[in-house]
Amino acid sequence: MHKPATPVRFFMRRRMTIIIAGCFAVTPVVYADHPISTPEVTVLEEHLQPLPTLSNTEADAAVIARTRANTSDTASMLDGQPGVSLYRAGGVSSLPSIHGLADDRIRIKVDGMDLISACANHMNPPLSYIDPANVGTIQVYAGIAPVSLGGDSIAGTIQVDSTAPEFAAAGEDLLTRGRISGFYRSNNDARGVNLSATAATDVFSVRYTGSTVEANNYRAGDAFKPAGIAADSAQPGGDRGWLDADEVGSSAFKSENHELALALRHEDHLLELKAAVQNIPYQGFPNQRMDMTDNDSTRFNLRYSGQYDWGRFEASAYRENTRHKMNFGDDKLFWYTNMMMQPVAGMPMETEGSNSGFKLQGDVILSERDLLRIGAEYQRYRLDDWWDAVANASPMMGPGTFWNIRNGERDRYAVFGEWEARWNPQWVTQLGLRHETVKMDSGPVQGYSSTGMMNYGNPANPASIPGAFNATDRSKTDQNLDLTAIARFTPDERQTYEAGYAIKTRSPNLYERFAWSYNNTMVMNMNNWVGDGNGYVGNLALDPETAHTLSLSGSWHDAAQQKWHLKATPYFTYVDDYIDAVACAEVAKVCPGRSDGFVNLSLDNQRARIYGVDISGGMTLVQGSAYGSLIGRGLLSYTRGRNLETGDDLYKIMPLNLKLALDHRLGAWRNTVELKLVDEKRHVQDVRRELKTAGYGLINVYSSYEWKRVRLDVGIENLLDKGYDDPLGGAYLGQGATMGTGVPYGIAVPGMGRSINTSLTFTF
């Protein structure tokens, strides 16, 4: 009978995992033709991960391979992970939500980098910078993230790492291998190619990965609006944007990604250098008034991992720069004409973000029982957001440049420590403490003009709107504290229980604090990172959010963990100083009214409560028959959020939802039938005028077959072509005069109708 590992064996196995498997917790290494037992490696890998293991999930290789064949949006690969839902946005830019908390409230790490959305509408979120074809591993900490993986977030942590480097076995010849795949998806005519190629010796590895995808507008399952345009045809250009009743405007996109990865291995040490570039020539957003018209990014990432007698040391440094542009795409038009009744040529908006940082971490073996994990992090972020003057549009949009955020600064300094103790084979605990200093500032701003419709006044005059902002001390320093306490009890090989408590803190982002113009609806509409169609202005007085989370988990399974498993995780979160929407007049002195159904809002600190439960499980129904094996899976998620000061519901909380699936495998043939059921969304946030949605059910079918060097994937999503509104999709702003009165209030962004997806992959 297998005996649980003693503390000595536990730490020896921890070290041997790194030596034998060549993996340093964060950066696993794949060896070609190496005689390692895969089950043993898997078991040892688990010991390298910090607690909690019950509250986090990891997408397995089969799921990653299947989803990359059916999506070009990396965030969509998180669909099906307990506790995770998605704010659908552009074709490659969905925003994940963990237990009702999304976007900047989640710490998202891509190859160890803390990327930031450099856009007032958050069109370039962190996961948009890695293509699904380059994803190697996905981990989601949807419960209580350890402080070594947390910081500046209150919801949890998502880690996405690219494909691990490969090395030839010692003494073997040069290893060369590659993969090329092409795909087509019928609904929006999405087509693209992915390529990767590797050359490696036993000590050095080089890999190139590239991908390109282009897609048209997608179609809903039914007619969700009248055919034609949602604009005033009397306006200049009003004949643009004619769309069918089921066509979702501003949902087309194109994206290109390239990455070169170098890796050097010496005994127990690994050094990696990655350089990547991205270009998105265009990406439409059906829930924003603007579209992305260009997005260029460059990234450099250096990572080191090494094993020593005392434990393990990791170091990483990165730099990322983004140049981002927005304007009206082909399906949208601008409503404004000058005094000569000449149409104005759009509204260009530009953003440049510079992001760099480093992290140092050491795992120190204190004793046979105790492990201390200590580290330090630093992040430096700079942002400029400006809108150039438009020809013949003065004084509405000229003659000067509008500065939305000028010389924006956001710097984080962090130190942390975690103590893990394996008291005996049944009990494991972890205590963590993290302190962060967040410093923010911005430079003086200005409007397009000091006269006319914008009437911003002299930026140097304290009586004017920009003058009052410029005269205010904008420097902010937050001292944030995170604390986690986790205990896990394993009474026997069939069950495990875990309890955790955490205090997590997040400072506001630059737009939440420094978006300043509150006297013009057009400008306020441009600062909308939530896709609800409303106008926003920031609040210099915002305090950091502090979340107190209590999470419990129970896991039950057969002794071998092969036949069945069930996991339940109820949770409760109380957020002090929760940053929520309020009427603009509660923060600003004067705010314009609106008659288009939308509202102008600002932000303020309030109190919020979130609770819910995630239940997941699976069972082997048939195994070893002539017809293959059959496994049933299920996932149930429920989240409820409320603002305790106003009594209002929280924004974009996913309704009760259930996912059931049957997985069939016969040799190299895999099949999955999936049923997704979503309850009606009746708990909506009144202050944002959030839209209610009806319940719905979707059926998806996936199949793949692998030969020696070829893999064929076929999928049919939304098999019955069901028409439905996306509960988290926001307000439909996909066509017409999105800055005028041509967009009708009350239409939700619909989900995609039936799509037949195919992908063919060759390995060499």
C-alpha positions in Angstrom: 0.0 0.0 0.0 1.3 3.5 -0.9 2.4 5.4 2.1 2.2 9.2 2.3 5.5 11.0 1.9 7.3 12.1 5.0 8.4 15.7 5.3 12.0 14.7 4.3 10.7 12.8 1.3 8.4 15.7 0.5 11.3 18.2 0.2 13.6 15.7 -1.5 10.9 15.0 -4.0 10.4 18.8 -4.4 14.1 19.1 -5.4 14.2 16.0 -7.5 11.3 17.2 -9.5 13.3 20.2 -10.6 16.4 18.1 -11.3 14.8 15.3 -13.1 12.0 17.0 -15.0 14.0 20.2 -15.6 11.1 22.3 -14.4 11.3 25.3 -12.0 7.7 25.7 -11.0 6.9 28.6 -13.2 8.8 27.4 -16.3 8.4 23.7 -17.1 10.8 22.2 -19.6 10.0 19.4 -22.0 12.7 16.9 -22.8 12.6 15.0 -26.1 12.8 11.2 -25.8 13.6 11.3 -22.1 12.8 8.2 -20.1 10.7 9.9 -17.5 7.5 8.4 -16.1 4.7 10.8 -16.9 2.6 10.0 -13.8 5.5 10.5 -11.5 6.3 13.9 -13.1 2.7 14.9 -12.6 2.6 14.0 -8.9 5.9 15.8 -8.3 4.7 18.9 -10.2 1.9 19.3 -7.7 4.3 19.7 -4.8 6.0 22.6 -6.6 2.8 24.7 -6.7 2.0 26.9 -3.7 -1.2 26.4 -1.9 -4.1 26.3 -2.4 -4.5 23.4 -4.8 -8.2 22.9 -4.2 -9.1 26.4 -5.0 -7.1 26.6 -8.2 -7.7 24.8 -11.5 -5.5 24.0 -14.4 -6.6 23.4 -18.0 -5.3 20.0 -19.2 -3.5 19.6 -22.5 -6.6 18.1 -24.2 -8.8 21.0 -23.3 -6.1 23.5 -24.5 -5.7 21.7 -27.8 -9.5 21.6 -28.4 -10.2 25.2 -27.5 -7.3 26.6 -29.6 -8.9 25.0 -32.6 -12.2 26.8 -31.9 -11.2 30.3 -30.8 -8.7 33.1 -31.5 -9.5 34.7 -28.1 -7.2 33.4 -25.4 -9.6 34.5 -22.6 -12.2 32.2 -24.1 -9.9 29.3 -23.2 -10.9 29.9 -19.6 -14.5 29.1 -20.3 -15.3 26.0 -18.2 -13.0 26.8 -15.4 -14.8 26.9 -12.0 -15.6 30.5 -11.0 -14.7 32.1 -14.3 -17.0 33.9 -16.7 -16.3 36.2 -19.6 -17.1 39.8 -20.6 -17.2 39.4 -24.4 -15.8 42.4 -26.2 -13.6 42.4 -29.4 -12.7 39.2 -31.2 -9.5 38.7 -29.3 -10.1 40.9 -26.3 -12.6 39.3 -23.9 -12.2 40.1 -20.2 -12.3 37.3 -17.7 -14.3 37.6 -14.5 -13.7 35.6 -11.3 -16.7 35.4 -9.0 -18.1 38.6 -10.3 -14.9 40.6 -10.2 -13.2 41.4 -13.5 -10.6 43.3 -15.4 -8.1 45.1 -13.2 -9.5 43.3 -10.1 -7.8 40.1 -11.4 -4.0 39.7 -11.5 -3.3 38.3 -14.9 0.2 37.1 -15.7 1.4 36.2 -19.2 4.7 34.4 -19.1 5.3 36.1 -15.7 4.6 39.6 -17.0 2.0 41.9 -15.4 0.5 43.4 -18.5 -1.9 46.4 -18.3 -4.6 47.6 -20.7 -3.4 50.8 -22.3 -6.8 52.0 -23.4 -9.7 54.0 -21.9 -12.0 51.3 -23.2 -9.7 48.4 -22.2 -9.6 47.1 -25.7 -6.1 45.6 -25.2 -6.4 43.5 -22.0 -3.5 41.3 -20.9 -4.7 38.0 -22.5 -5.1 39.7 -25.9 -1.2 39.7 -26.1 -0.9 35.9 -26.4 -2.5 33.9 -29.2 -4.2 30.6 -28.2 -1.8 28.8 -30.5 1.1 29.8 -28.3 -0.6 28.8 -25.0 1.1 26.0 -23.1 -0.5 26.1 -19.6 -3.3 27.9 -17.9 -3.8 28.2 -14.2 -6.7 29.9 -12.4 -6.7 30.8 -8.7 -10.3 31.5 -8.3 -10.4 31.1 -4.6 -7.6 32.6 -2.5 -4.4 33.3 -4.4 -1.2 33.0 -2.4 0.5 36.4 -1.8 3.4 35.2 -4.0 0.9 35.1 -6.9 -1.3 38.0 -5.8 -0.9 41.7 -5.3 -2.9 44.7 -6.6 -6.0 42.5 -7.1 -8.9 41.3 -5.1 -10.5 38.6 -7.2 -7.8 36.0 -7.9 -5.0 35.3 -10.3 -4.8 33.9 -13.8 -1.5 32.5 -15.1 -1.0 31.9 -18.8 2.3 30.6 -20.0 3.4 29.9 -23.5 4.7 26.6 -24.7 7.6 25.3 -22.6 11.1 25.1 -24.2 12.2 21.7 -25.6 15.6 20.2 -25.4 17.3 17.2 -27.0 18.2 14.4 -24.6 21.8 14.4 -23.4 24.2 13.1 -26.1 21.6 13.2 -28.8 21.7 15.0 -32.2 20.0 18.3 -32.9 16.3 18.2 -32.1 14.1 19.8 -34.8 10.4 19.9 -34.8 7.5 22.1 -35.7 3.8 22.6 -36.1 1.7 24.4 -38.7 -2.1 24.6 -38.6 -4.8 26.3 -40.6 -8.4 26.9 -39.5 -11.7 28.2 -40.7 -14.9 29.1 -38.8 -18.0 29.5 -40.8 -20.1 32.0 -38.8 -17.7 35.0 -39.2 -15.5 33.6 -42.0 -12.6 33.5 -39.5 -9.5 32.1 -41.1 -5.9 32.0 -40.1 -2.6 30.1 -39.8 -0.4 29.2 -36.8 3.2 28.2 -37.0 5.8 27.1 -34.6 9.3 25.7 -35.2 12.0 24.5 -32.7 15.7 23.7 -33.0 17.5 22.5 -29.8 20.5 20.7 -28.5 20.6 19.3 -25.0 21.6 22.8 -23.6 20.2 25.4 -26.0 16.8 25.8 -27.5 15.3 28.3 -30.0 11.7 28.5 -31.0 9.7 30.7 -33.3 5.9 31.0 -33.0 3.7 33.0 -35.3 -0.1 33.4 -35.9 -2.5 35.4 -38.0 -6.2 35.5 -37.9 -8.8 37.6 -39.8 -12.6 37.5 -39.4 -15.7 39.4 -40.6 -18.7 40.4 -38.4 -20.4 37.5 -36.8 -24.0 36.7 -36.9 -26.5 36.1 -34.1 -28.8 33.1 -34.0 -31.8 35.3 -34.9 -32.7 38.8 -35.9 -32.0 40.9 -32.8 -32.6 44.3 -34.5 -34.2 45.8 -37.6 -32.2 45.5 -40.8 -30.4 48.6 -42.0 -28.6 51.1 -39.9 -29.1 52.4 -36.4 -28.4 56.0 -37.4 -30.1 59.1 -38.5 -30.0 58.9 -42.3 -30.3 62.6 -42.6 -26.8 63.0 -41.1 -23.8 63.1 -43.5 -22.7 59.5 -44.1 -26.0 58.2 -42.8 -26.1 55.6 -45.6 -23.1 53.8 -44.1 -23.3 50.7 -42.0 -26.2 48.9 -43.6 -26.3 45.5 -41.9 -28.7 42.5 -41.9 -30.9 42.0 -38.9 -28.8 39.2 -37.5 -25.4 40.8 -38.2 -23.5 42.0 -35.2 -21.8 45.3 -36.2 -18.3 46.1 -35.3 -17.3 42.5 -34.5 -14.7 42.0 -37.4 -11.0 41.8 -36.5 -7.5 41.0 -37.6 -4.6 40.1 -35.4 -0.9 39.0 -36.0 1.5 37.7 -33.4 5.2 36.7 -33.6 7.5 35.5 -30.8 11.1 34.3 -30.7 12.1 32.3 -27.6 15.6 31.4 -26.6 16.4 29.0 -23.7 19.7 27.9 -22.1 19.9 25.0 -19.7 22.8 24.0 -17.5 22.3 21.2 -14.9 19.7 22.7 -12.5 19.5 26.1 -14.1 17.3 27.5 -16.9 17.5 30.9 -18.6 14.9 32.1 -21.0 14.7 35.2 -23.2 11.6 36.0 -25.2 10.9 38.8 -27.7 7.4 39.3 -29.2 5.6 41.7 -31.4 1.9 42.1 -32.1 -0.1 44.1 -34.6 -3.8 44.4 -34.7 -4.7 46.5 -37.7 -8.4 46.6 -36.7 -10.7 45.1 -34.1 -14.3 46.1 -33.9 -16.2 46.4 -30.5 -19.9 45.9 -30.6 -20.3 47.2 -27.0 -18.1 50.4 -27.4 -18.7 53.7 -29.3 -15.2 53.4 -30.8 -13.2 50.7 -32.5 -9.6 49.8 -32.4 -7.9 51.0 -35.6 -4.4 49.9 -34.8 -2.5 48.3 -31.9 1.2 47.7 -32.0 3.0 46.0 -29.1 6.6 44.9 -28.4 7.6 42.8 -25.4 10.9 41.5 -24.0 10.9 39.0 -21.2 13.9 37.5 -19.4 13.4 34.7 -16.8 15.8 32.6 -14.7 15.2 29.6 -12.5 17.8 27.6 -10.5 18.0 25.0 -7.9 20.5 25.2 -5.0 21.3 23.3 -1.9 19.1 25.6 0.2 16.1 25.6 -2.2 15.1 27.4 -5.4 15.7 30.9 -6.8 13.7 32.6 -9.6 14.2 36.0 -11.2 12.4 37.7 -14.1 12.4 41.1 -15.8 10.3 42.4 -18.7 9.5 45.5 -20.7 6.4 46.0 -22.9 5.4 49.0 -25.0 2.0 49.5 -26.6 0.9 52.1 -29.2 -2.9 52.0 -29.5 -5.3 53.9 -31.8 -9.1 54.2 -31.9 -11.6 55.7 -34.2 -14.9 54.8 -35.9 -14.8 51.6 -37.9 -16.7 50.8 -41.1 -20.0 50.1 -39.3 -20.0 53.3 -37.2 -20.1 57.0 -38.2 -19.8 60.3 -36.4 -22.9 62.5 -36.2 -21.2 65.9 -35.9 -21.1 68.5 -38.7 -19.4 71.9 -38.6 -21.1 75.3 -39.1 -20.8 74.9 -42.9 -22.7 71.5 -42.6 -19.6 69.6 -43.7 -19.1 66.2 -42.1 -16.3 65.8 -39.6 -13.7 63.1 -40.3 -14.1 60.9 -37.2 -12.5 61.3 -33.8 -9.0 59.9 -33.6 -7.8 58.8 -30.2 -4.3 57.6 -29.4 -2.6 55.9 -26.4 0.9 54.9 -25.6 1.7 52.8 -22.6 5.1 51.7 -21.3 5.3 48.9 -18.8 8.4 47.3 -17.2 9.1 45.4 -14.1 11.0 42.6 -12.3 10.5 39.9 -9.7 12.8 38.1 -7.4 11.7 35.0 -5.5 13.4 32.4 -3.3 12.0 29.2 -1.9 14.0 28.4 1.1 13.9 25.0 2.8 14.0 25.8 6.5 13.5 22.3 7.8 12.0 19.0 7.0 8.7 20.5 7.7 8.9 24.2 6.7 9.3 26.0 3.5 9.7 29.8 3.3 8.9 31.6 0.1 10.1 35.3 0.0 10.3 37.8 -2.8 10.2 41.3 -4.1 8.5 42.9 -7.1 8.6 46.2 -8.9 6.4 47.6 -11.8 6.8 50.9 -13.6 3.9 52.0 -15.8 3.7 55.2 -17.9 0.6 56.2 -20.0 -0.2 59.0 -22.4 -3.8 59.3 -23.8 -4.4 62.1 -26.3 -6.9 62.9 -29.0 -5.5 64.9 -31.9 -7.5 67.9 -33.4 -9.7 67.0 -36.3 -9.6 69.1 -39.5 -12.5 71.5 -39.9 -14.0 70.5 -36.5 -12.8 73.4 -34.4 -13.9 74.4 -31.8 -15.7 71.1 -31.2 -12.6 69.0 -31.7 -9.8 71.5 -32.2 -7.8 73.5 -32.7 -5.6 71.9 -30.0 -5.0 68.4 -28.8 -7.2 67.0 -26.1 -5.2 65.3 -23.3 -7.2 62.7 -21.5 -4.3 61.5 -19.4 -0.9 63.2 -19.7 2.3 61.7 -18.3 0.3 59.2 -16.2 2.4 57.3 -13.7 1.6 54.2 -11.7 4.5 52.4 -9.9 4.2 49.4 -7.6 6.8 48.3 -5.0 6.1 45.0 -3.3 7.6 42.5 -0.8 6.1 39.3 0.3 6.7 36.2 2.4 4.9 32.8 2.7 5.4 30.1 5.2 4.3 26.6 4.2 4.3 23.9 6.8 3.6 20.2 6.3 2.8 19.2 9.9 2.0 15.6 9.1 0.6 13.6 6.1 -2.8 15.0 6.9 -2.3 18.7 7.6 -0.7 21.4 5.5 -0.9 25.2 6.2 0.2 28.3 4.5 0.5 31.8 5.9 1.3 34.8 3.7 1.9 38.5 4.1 2.4 41.0 1.3 3.0 44.8 1.4 2.7 47.0 -1.7 3.3 50.7 -2.1 1.5 52.1 -5.1 2.4 55.6 -6.3 0.3 57.4 -8.9 0.5 60.8 -10.6 -0.4 62.6 -13.8 0.6 65.8 -15.6 -1.5 68.8 -16.5 -4.3 68.3 -19.1 -6.1 70.4 -21.6 -9.2 70.4 -23.8 -9.5 70.8 -27.5 -10.4 74.4 -27.1 -11.0 77.2 -24.6 -14.2 78.3 -26.3 -17.1 77.0 -28.2 -19.1 73.8 -27.6 -16.4 72.2 -25.5 -15.8 75.4 -23.5 -13.1 73.9 -21.3 -11.6 77.2 -20.4 -8.0 78.1 -19.9 -6.1 75.0 -18.5 -4.1 77.4 -16.4 -7.2 79.0 -14.9 -8.3 77.3 -11.6 -11.8 78.4 -12.3 -12.0 76.3 -15.5 -12.5 72.5 -15.5 -9.0 71.6 -16.7 -7.6 74.4 -14.6 -9.2 73.0 -11.4 -7.8 69.6 -12.2 -4.3 70.9 -12.9 -4.4 72.9 -9.7 -5.1 69.9 -7.6 -2.4 67.8 -6.1 -2.7 64.6 -8.2 0.1 62.6 -6.6 -1.3 59.6 -4.7 0.5 57.0 -2.6 -1.3 53.9 -1.3 0.1 51.5 1.3 -1.7 48.2 0.6 -1.6 45.0 2.7 -2.4 41.4 1.6 -2.8 38.5 4.0 -3.7 34.9 3.4 -4.2 32.0 5.8 -4.9 28.5 4.4 -5.2 25.1 6.0 -5.7 21.8 4.2 -6.8 18.6 5.8 -6.6 15.2 4.1 -8.0 12.5 6.4 -7.5 9.8 3.8 -6.9 9.2 0.2 -10.5 9.7 -0.8 -11.2 13.2 0.5 -9.5 16.6 1.1 -10.8 19.7 2.8 -9.5 23.2 2.7 -10.3 26.5 4.4 -8.8 29.9 3.7 -9.1 33.5 4.6 -7.6 36.4 2.7 -7.3 40.2 2.8 -6.6 41.5 -0.7 -6.1 45.2 -1.8 -6.2 46.9 -5.1 -5.5 50.5 -6.0 -7.5 52.3 -8.7 -6.2 52.3 -12.2 -5.2 55.5 -14.0 -8.5 56.1 -15.7 -10.5 55.6 -12.5 -8.5 58.3 -10.8 -7.5 60.7 -13.5 -10.2 60.9 -16.3 -11.1 64.5 -15.7 -13.6 65.9 -18.2 -17.2 66.0 -16.8 -18.9 68.7 -18.8 -19.2 67.0 -22.1 -21.0 63.8 -22.8 -19.0 63.0 -26.0 -15.8 63.0 -24.0 -17.3 61.0 -21.1 -18.4 58.4 -23.6 -14.8 57.8 -24.5 -13.9 56.7 -21.0 -15.8 53.4 -20.8 -13.9 50.3 -19.7 -17.1 48.3 -18.9 -19.0 48.3 -22.3 -22.3 49.7 -21.0 -22.7 52.7 -23.3 -22.6 55.2 -20.5 -20.2 58.1 -20.0 -17.6 58.2 -17.2 -15.4 60.6 -15.3 -12.8 59.6 -12.7 -12.4 60.6 -9.1 -9.2 61.8 -7.6 -10.4 61.0 -4.1 -10.8 57.2 -4.7 -9.3 54.9 -2.0 -8.0 51.4 -2.7 -10.4 48.5 -2.5 -10.0 46.0 0.3 -11.6 42.6 0.0 -12.1 40.1 2.8 -12.7 36.6 1.4 -13.6 33.4 3.2 -13.4 30.3 1.0 -14.1 26.6 1.8 -13.4 23.6 -0.4 -14.2 20.0 -0.2 -12.9 17.4 -2.7 -14.1 13.8 -2.8 -12.9 11.0 -5.2 -12.0 7.4 -5.5 -8.7 6.3 -4.1 -7.0 6.2 -7.5 -8.6 9.4 -8.6 -9.5 7.7 -11.9 -13.3 6.8 -11.7 -15.0 9.8 -10.2 -14.4 13.2 -8.4 -16.5 15.9 -6.9 -15.4 19.4 -5.7 -17.5 22.1 -4.0 -16.2 25.6 -3.1 -18.5 28.0 -1.4 -17.1 31.5 -0.9 -18.0 34.9 0.7 -16.3 38.2 0.0 -16.9 41.6 1.6 -15.3 44.5 -0.1 -14.6 47.7 1.8 -14.2 50.9 -0.4 -15.5 49.0 -3.4 -15.2 51.2 -6.5 -18.7 51.4 -8.0 -20.6 53.7 -10.3 -22.5 56.7 -9.0 -24.3 59.6 -10.6 -21.8 62.0 -12.1 -23.2 64.9 -10.0 -22.2 63.1 -6.8 -18.5 63.7 -7.6 -18.4 66.5 -10.2 -19.9 69.9 -9.8 -21.7 70.1 -13.2 -22.7 67.1 -15.4 -24.7 67.3 -18.6 -28.0 65.4 -18.8 -28.9 62.9 -21.4 -32.0 61.9 -23.3 -30.7 58.8 -25.2 -31.4 56.3 -22.4 -27.8 56.1 -21.2 -26.4 58.1 -18.2 -23.3 60.0 -17.2 -21.5 58.5 -14.2 -18.5 58.8 -12.0 -17.0 56.5 -9.4 -16.9 56.4 -5.6 -15.9 54.1 -2.8 -18.8 52.0 -1.3 -19.3 48.6 0.3 -20.1 45.4 -1.5 -20.9 41.8 -0.7 -20.4 38.8 -3.0 -21.1 35.2 -2.3 -21.6 32.0 -4.2 -20.6 28.4 -4.9 -18.7 26.4 -7.6 -19.5 22.7 -7.9 -17.6 20.6 -10.4 -17.3 16.9 -10.9 -16.8 14.0 -13.3 -17.4 10.3 -13.6 -16.1 7.5 -15.8 -19.2 5.9 -17.3 -17.6 3.4 -19.6 -14.0 2.3 -19.7 -12.1 -0.2 -21.8 -15.0 -1.3 -24.0 -14.8 -2.0 -27.8 -16.5 1.4 -28.3 -14.0 3.3 -26.2 -14.4 5.2 -22.9 -17.0 7.6 -21.9 -16.7 10.3 -19.2 -19.3 12.6 -17.9 -18.4 16.1 -16.5 -20.4 18.9 -14.9 -19.9 22.4 -13.6 -22.4 24.5 -11.7 -21.6 28.1 -10.8 -23.7 30.6 -8.8 -22.7 34.2 -7.8 -24.7 36.9 -6.2 -23.3 40.5 -5.6 -24.9 43.5 -3.9 -23.8 47.1 -3.1 -24.5 47.3 0.6 -24.8 51.1 0.6 -27.2 51.6 -2.2 -28.9 48.2 -2.2 -28.2 47.9 -5.9 -27.0 44.8 -7.6 -23.4 44.7 -8.8 -22.6 45.0 -12.4 -22.2 42.1 -14.8 -22.7 39.2 -12.4 -23.1 36.0 -14.3 -26.5 34.3 -13.6 -26.8 30.7 -12.4 -25.2 28.5 -15.0 -24.7 24.8 -15.6 -22.4 23.0 -18.0 -22.7 19.3 -18.7 -20.5 17.3 -21.1 -19.8 13.8 -22.3 -16.3 13.0 -23.4 -15.8 10.0 -25.6 -12.4 8.5 -26.6 -11.6 5.6 -28.9 -8.0 5.3 -29.7 -6.9 8.5 -31.4 -10.5 9.7 -31.8 -11.9 12.2 -29.3 -15.5 13.5 -29.1 -17.3 15.9 -26.8 -20.9 16.9 -26.6 -21.5 19.9 -24.3 -24.7 21.4 -23.0 -24.6 24.9 -21.5 -27.6 26.2 -19.6 -27.8 29.8 -18.3 -30.6 31.3 -16.2 -32.3 34.5 -16.9 -30.4 37.6 -15.7 -32.9 39.5 -13.6 -30.4 40.9 -11.0 -29.1 44.0 -12.8 -27.4 47.2 -11.7 -29.9 50.1 -11.9 -27.3 52.9 -11.7 -25.7 51.7 -14.9 -29.1 50.8 -16.5 -27.8 47.3 -17.0 -30.0 45.2 -19.3 -31.9 42.1 -18.3 -31.5 39.0 -20.4 -33.5 35.8 -20.9 -32.2 32.3 -20.1 -30.9 30.1 -22.8 -29.4 26.7 -23.6 -26.6 25.9 -26.1 -25.3 22.6 -27.5 -21.7 22.4 -28.7 -20.2 19.3 -30.4 -16.4 18.8 -30.9 -14.5 16.0 -32.5 -10.8 15.4 -33.3 -8.7 12.6 -34.8 -4.9 12.3 -34.6 -2.7 10.4 -37.0 1.1 10.2 -36.5 1.8 13.8 -37.7 -1.7 15.1 -38.5 -4.6 16.3 -36.3 -8.0 17.2 -37.6 -10.5 19.1 -35.4 -14.1 19.7 -36.3 -16.5 21.6 -34.0 -20.1 22.9 -34.2 -20.8 25.6 -31.7 -24.4 26.6 -31.0 -25.6 23.5 -32.9 -29.3 24.6 -32.9 -28.4 28.2 -34.0 -30.0 29.5 -30.8 -30.6 33.3 -30.6 -29.7 34.7 -27.2 -28.4 37.8 -25.5 -25.0 37.6 -23.8 -25.6 38.3 -20.0 -22.2 39.9 -19.8 -21.9 41.4 -23.3 -23.1 44.9 -22.4 -25.0 47.3 -24.6 -25.1 47.0 -28.4 -23.3 50.0 -29.9 -22.1 48.2 -33.0 -23.4 50.4 -35.8 -24.6 53.8 -36.8 -24.0 57.2 -35.2 -22.6 55.9 -32.0 -21.8 59.4 -30.7 -25.2 60.8 -31.4 -28.8 59.6 -30.9 -28.8 57.0 -33.6 -28.0 54.1 -31.2 -31.2 52.9 -29.6 -31.0 52.1 -25.9 -32.1 48.7 -24.7 -30.4 46.3 -27.2 -28.0 43.8 -25.6 -25.0 42.4 -27.5 -26.2 38.9 -28.8 -24.2 35.8 -28.7 -22.9 34.1 -31.8 -25.1 31.8 -33.8 -24.2 28.4 -35.2 -20.6 28.1 -36.4 -18.9 25.1 -38.0 -15.2 25.2 -37.1 -12.4 23.2 -38.7 -8.7 23.0 -38.0 -5.9 20.9 -39.6 -2.6 20.6 -37.9 0.7 19.1 -39.2 3.6 18.3 -37.0 7.1 17.8 -38.3 
